[in-house]
């Protein structure tokens, strides 16, 4: 099986303005656009980026190549010099950019709401927003009856692809075409939500569902896919393809029973217990009855509720300044670190 591919994304991290202009001219000639976030190849003039071996692991998922460049006349040079000198070494830079790179492997996180209204969509959105600076992240509304992950992010009016537009057959969509067509939330984050323009009496369960195909395609393209899965009933699919399953529930008897069903079908899932005043059960009781090896508590946070209701969650998470928002950011960061560590 071929484990290499041509570089799709190039990051430019150069401090010298003249050198930066030379590199960008080469990229323009090759019809390559420098992008934000993780990349297959990073071109830099910084000594520490290559780690002494000319290759490094990017903050994103999967391997990346680092190409070091410098200006003609800088440094001692020599046969052991791994720096491409520009402009005399333009041909060498072209070769480095066009050389195959190891295929990037992505990952997927599925967030499941054990019961309705427990905040699964909010947590899925938080995971995606917090992952975006270092991973090319696609947030997908894979809940067959979901109608709102883009609403809480404030992107419902942005043009672009919706779930109903994605072909789930024939192997799924092309990862780069999918990424380019999905509405952008923030640099490094795009969302694939369900359309709300269909007939009022349409049954969403009967709509051809391209969500799972989009998740598989984005993951195969080296990205991080976060699925807002909604609930999982006894007839629905399990989350076996996911690298990490997060089950969100309430601290009551109904939540404990429902979460137990999901965890039994997805061993190794992480449990998140949403708590509030007057809960009849403690979070530890829920975790014990469910049999979850790893669990977290997320209290009801008024600031998060306000941002979600106003469609301002993405910006609020990006800032992460208020106490309640910091709590949600910390949990999301912990879960992102966990799924990334599994891929290393």
ABEGO torsion letter per residue (X at the ends): XBABBBBABBBBBBABAAAAAAAAAAAAAAGBBBBBEBBABBBBABAAAAGGAGBBBBABBEBBBBBBBBBBGBEAEEAABABBBOAAAAAAAAAAAABBBBBBBBBBBBBBBABBGAGAAAAAAAAAAAAAAABBBBBBBABAABAAAAAAAGAAABBEBBAAABBABGGEBBAAAAAAABBBABBGBBBBBBBAABBAABBAAABBBAAAAAAAAAAAAGBBBBBBAEBBBAABBBAAABABBBBBBBBBAAAAAAAAAAAAABBGBBBBBBBBBGBABBAAAAAAAAGBABBBBBBBBAAAAAAAAAGAAAAAAAAGABAAAAAAAAAAAAAAAAAAAAAX
